């Protein structure tokens, strides 16, 4: 289902700091490259340091999301697997830096 929600979800960073996820991108049921492209499009529309969460079911996202973050200079804050769903939290580098 192609769906983006703006629900705010809190999570804990490694150091115990509470941060807020500004937007959750739900790419459940979609296959590569759609989860990556949905996250990339959402990252284009937010300021630097904004946290976005991606929910996906495609196992290839375990490889693709960290690779996209390195290539596009976003920060992969966390990744988890829960009952066949993969959840990634990414800190945006900022729209002004993207080409």
Buried (B, 14 or more C-beta within 10 A) or exposed (E): EEEBEEEEBEBEEEEEEEBEBBBBBBBBEBEBEBBBEBBBEBBEEBEEEBBBBBBBBBEBBBEBBBEBBEEBEBEBBBBEEEEEEBBBBBBBBBEEEEE
